[in-house]
Amino acid sequence: MSEEIKLKPCPFCGGEAILVESKPGHEGRIWHIVRCRDRRCIGASVNVWEYRPERAAANWNRRAGA
């Protein structure tokens, strides 16, 4: 990726959000997941899933701070 993806803080706890890759899904495509880094936070279970990391980040950032 040529541009660094920036994530807004978790809208639940204000903690750091992370972008991770999951196992291959449909047609072997990799899912990109954004979630709160703190596993105790509800934001760790309210994930944003997308095939493209940029879209996952955009969707997370759109709801962050709401």
Secondary structure, DSSP 8 states (H G I E B T S, - for coil): --S-------TTT---EEEEEEEE-GGG-EEEEEEES-TTSGGGTS-EEESSHHHHHHHHHHHTT-
